[in-house]
């Protein structure tokens, strides 16, 4: 009998970092969508409640490859000094369905989530976008600075957090990704002057007033996949072009969308999918804010994981 474990490639977080740059990950997401893949066809993930959090089972089959992410979400982990989302990823041969690699899924998630954001922002943000406001101080907030710096030459970055020490640490960590940018701790008032706004928090209610966002701004919300949590005000969703991964996911997991629809401020028919955006079926708006709301899908992990082996 063959030793399946012995034949597997093991890709640690360090190896993933060495093999796949943020620019590579952004390009892989964009190419997958430009090749015509429709996220509506992605395999459905399971979200299972367990004591102290959730299990996420995220399969995908696209481009001749197959993969499965086993992830956990533990809301209490940041207080323990641990990441809120942790995972393992199994890459599978598309023909034999034999496992070929095990990848650090936590590092993969940390890479692909901002890569998805930047892949879409590259299409909808103005060419002159250079000033960013990042709300949040965790790993995703920091990696979004890296991702945005791959698509636009950032002039200024403001990191907005509730804890001064964590905010200062996030500012220091972010400098490596945008060394020429004016990088500082900021406040919610910085939303008013930002071209690029990232919400990377676990906040259950809107973080700022909708009127702060300029009509030429791009807003990215990645903080939650739970239907009752919304980082963005319904009034902002009402006046924005709202881009989602798929309508199916938006209806069941995107709290920012669901809360706005329930409030009568948004309709599902108003949503633009990534497939429509990248195939040219719908053009980016130029007269109102663009909101990119993501929940995370299996095809995104697969597109990036394939680069690691």
C-alpha positions, 0 to 999 in steps of 0.5 A: 500500500502506498504511504499517502502521508509520505507522498504529500507536500507540506507547505508551511506558512513560511514556504507559502510566503516564499512561494506566493507573493501578494501580487501573485495571489491577486493575479490568480484571483483576477485570472480565475474570474477573467477566465469565466469562472462563476462563483455561483457555481462554487461548491457550497460550504458548511458552517457548523456551530461548535462550543467556543466557535464554528467549523467551516468546511470549504470545498472547491473544484475549478480549473481542473483542481480540487481542494478542501479547507478545514477552518475554525473560527474562535471569537475568543482567540484574540484575547488569548493571543491567537488568530480568530480564524485558523485552518488547514488546506488539502490540495487534491489531484484533479484527475485521481482525487488523491491528496497532493499537499497540505498547506497552512490554511491560516496563512492561506486565508491571511493571503487570499482574503486581502488578495480578493479585496485587491483584485476587485478594488483594482477594477473599481477604484479610481486610478488616482486612489492613494489614501487609505483608511483601515479600520481594524488592527488584526492580521487582516487589517495589516495584510490589506495594506500590503494588498492595496499597495500592490494595486495602487501607489499608496500616499497615506494610510491611517489605521483606526483601532480601539486599543492604542497599543494594538493600533501602534503595533499595526502601524509599525507592521504595516510600514513594511508593506507601504514604506513610502506612505505616510503611515499613522494611527487615525480616527473615523474622521479619516474616512472622509478623505480616504479613497480606499476604506477597509473594514476588517473588524468583528463589529456587529453594528455599523462602524461609521456614518454613511455620509462620511464616504465620498462618492469616488471612494471604494469601501471593502468590508470583510469582517464577518460572514454572519447574517446579523452582523454589519460593519456598514450602514444600510444608508451606505449600501443604499447609495453604493454600487455593491459588489459581492462574490455571489448572490447565493452567498450574499443572501445567506451570509453577507450581513451587510447586505442582509441587514440593508435588504431587511431595512428596505435600503437595498434589493438583491437585484441591485447587487453586482457579482464578481463574475459580472464585473470581470466579464464586463457584463456590468461596468464599475460605477463612477457616480457613487461609492463602490462597496466590495462585500466578501464572505470568503469562498472555496474557489478563492483558496483553491486559486491561491493554493495551486500556486504554492505547489 
